[in-house]
Amino acid sequence: MRTLASLLVSLSLLSACASGGLSGREQGALLGGALGAGTGGVIGHQKGKKWEGAAIGGAAGALGGAIIGDQVDASRQRQRYDDRRYDDRYDRYDGY
């Protein structure tokens, strides 16, 4: 079980690196999943169910991280759009 999980994590990280970079959503899912799995494992260990806690925490963390990362990407895209509109408006200004 542990070998299969580490193999899946390794393959997903390698495929992400090969694709040229991670989006904000992907980075958020990866970070949230790792933090959630760690936290869930610790909490689950206290109840005698560390693997179940890690799985549930990882899934919840990945989902939350993906949502936050998606919102960060959307915010950056809106900012770039607004910056371009501002720059275009003042590039066409001829003076007084």
C-alpha positions as CSV (number, residue, x, y, z in Angstrom):
1,M,0.0,0.0,0.0
2,R,2.7,2.4,1.0
3,T,4.7,1.6,-2.2
4,L,1.7,2.1,-4.4
5,A,1.0,5.5,-2.8
6,S,4.6,6.7,-3.2
7,L,4.6,5.5,-6.8
8,L,1.5,7.4,-7.6
9,V,2.8,10.6,-5.9
10,S,6.1,10.3,-7.7
11,L,4.5,9.8,-11.1
12,S,2.1,12.7,-10.6
13,L,5.0,15.0,-9.7
14,L,7.1,13.9,-12.6
15,S,4.2,14.4,-15.0
16,A,3.5,17.9,-13.6
17,C,7.2,18.8,-14.1
18,A,7.2,17.5,-17.6
19,S,4.2,19.6,-18.6
20,G,6.1,22.8,-18.3
21,G,4.8,24.2,-15.1
22,L,1.9,24.2,-12.7
23,S,-1.0,26.5,-12.7
24,G,-2.2,28.2,-9.5
25,R,-5.0,25.6,-9.2
26,E,-2.5,22.7,-9.6
27,Q,-0.1,24.3,-7.1
28,G,-2.9,24.9,-4.6
29,A,-4.2,21.3,-5.0
30,L,-0.7,19.9,-4.5
31,L,0.1,22.0,-1.5
32,G,-3.3,21.7,0.0
33,G,-3.3,17.9,-0.5
34,A,0.1,17.5,1.2
35,L,-0.8,19.7,4.1
36,G,-4.2,18.1,4.5
37,A,-2.8,14.6,4.3
38,G,-0.2,15.5,7.0
39,T,-2.8,17.1,9.3
40,G,-5.3,14.3,8.7
41,G,-2.6,11.7,9.4
42,V,-1.8,13.3,12.7
43,I,-5.4,13.7,13.8
44,G,-6.2,10.2,12.5
45,H,-3.3,8.8,14.5
46,Q,-4.8,10.1,17.7
47,K,-8.0,8.0,16.9
48,G,-6.1,5.0,15.7
49,K,-7.0,5.5,12.0
50,K,-4.0,7.4,10.6
51,W,-4.4,6.2,7.0
52,E,-8.1,7.1,6.8
53,G,-7.4,10.5,8.3
54,A,-4.6,11.1,5.9
55,A,-6.8,10.1,2.9
56,I,-9.7,12.3,4.0
57,G,-7.4,15.2,4.9
58,G,-5.5,14.9,1.7
59,A,-8.7,14.9,-0.4
60,A,-10.2,17.8,1.5
61,G,-6.9,19.8,1.4
62,A,-6.5,19.2,-2.4
63,L,-10.0,20.4,-3.0
64,G,-9.6,23.5,-0.9
65,G,-6.2,24.2,-2.3
66,A,-7.5,23.9,-5.9
67,I,-10.4,26.2,-5.2
68,I,-8.1,28.8,-3.7
69,G,-5.5,28.4,-6.4
70,D,-8.2,28.9,-9.1
71,Q,-9.3,32.1,-7.4
72,V,-5.7,33.4,-7.3
73,D,-5.3,32.6,-11.0
74,A,-8.6,34.4,-11.8
75,S,-7.5,37.4,-9.8
76,R,-4.2,37.6,-11.6
77,Q,-5.9,37.3,-14.9
78,R,-8.3,40.2,-14.1
79,Q,-5.3,42.3,-12.9
80,R,-3.4,41.7,-16.2
81,Y,-6.6,42.6,-18.1
82,D,-7.1,45.8,-16.1
83,D,-3.4,46.8,-16.5
84,R,-3.6,46.3,-20.3
85,R,-6.7,48.5,-20.5
86,Y,-5.1,51.2,-18.4
87,D,-1.9,51.1,-20.5
88,D,-3.9,51.2,-23.8
89,R,-6.0,54.1,-22.7
90,Y,-2.9,56.2,-21.8
91,D,-0.8,55.1,-24.7
92,R,-3.4,56.7,-27.1
93,Y,-3.4,60.0,-25.2
94,D,-2.2,62.8,-27.4
95,G,-1.8,65.5,-24.8
96,Y,-3.6,68.8,-24.4
